[in-house]
Amino acid sequence: MKESGYRGTDPDFEKQLAGYSLATAEITYRMPDAPSLLQTFLWQQYDMAPRFPKLLKFLNFWTAEIDGPLHSVRLCHAELLRPVDVTYTGHEITLH
């Protein structure tokens, strides 16, 4: 993503303008030393729907590097802001 020309612009806000939206995954996995026990892990990041490349990258890492085998993944996705929701007016107002 290219650098914003504005100071103090929130990086998450810029991601939303670029089409990213908040994704939350509830990952249920089996404990390595007690496979009959399930544990949950929450993952939350801005990602691109509908393919969710960041989530898939994380799940591939989990499968390759972490001992707890995945049981299930539940995904919630919220489109918080779209570029059409923001309108440039060409005016600046300073409040004290």
N, C-alpha and C positions, 0 to 999 in steps of 0.2 A: 504494500500500500504506500502511495507517495505521501510525503510530508505535507502537513497542512500549513498554509501560509498564516494562520491565525494563532496567536499565543493563547495558551490555556485551553485549547479545544480538547475535550475528553476523548481519548483514543477509542473507548467503547462507543461513543456517539458517532465517531467517524466510521467505525465498522458497521454500525446500523445503517448509515447512509449508503455504504457500499453493498448492502444487501444481506449482511450477516444478521442473525437474530439469536436470542438466548435459547440455548438447549440445555436441558437437565436430564441426566441419565441416572437411574437407580440401577446399579450393578449388583446383582446377587451372585455370590461365589461360594464355593465349598472351601472349608478350612483345610489346609494341606495335611495337618496331623490328625484331623477328625473329619473325614469326608461326609459323615452324616449330618454335620452341623453347617448351617448356612449363615453367611455374614453379608451385610450390605455396605456399599460404598457409593457416595453421591459424587457425581462428576458434573461440573457446570462450566460452560464456556460459550462464547459467541461462535457460531458455526453456520455453514451455508446449507439451508434446506434445499432440496429433499435428500441430497446425497450424504450430508454430514461427514465431510472428509476428516475433520479433526477428531471426531468421535471414533471413526473407523481406525484412524492411526493409533489412537489411544488403546482401543480394544485389541488391535494387532500386537502392540507392545505388551499389553497385559498377557495375552496368550503365549507370547514368546519368552517373556522374562519373569513373570510372576508365577509362583508355585500354586496359588489358589485357582483351580479350574472354574471357568465361568459356568454359572447355572442359568441365568437369564439377565436380560437387559430391558428395562422399561424406559422409554424416552418420552419426555414432554418438551414441547417446542412452542415458543411464544414469539410471534412477530410483533415486536414492540413499536417499531418505527420504520416507515418506508420513505424513500426519497420524495415521493409525491406529497408527503405530509409537511414538508419544509418548503417554504416559499421565500425567495430572496426579494426583499423590498427595495434595496438600494439606499436605505436610510440608516443612520446611526443616532441613537439617543443615549446621552450620558446622564445617569442619575447620581446624585450625591447623597 
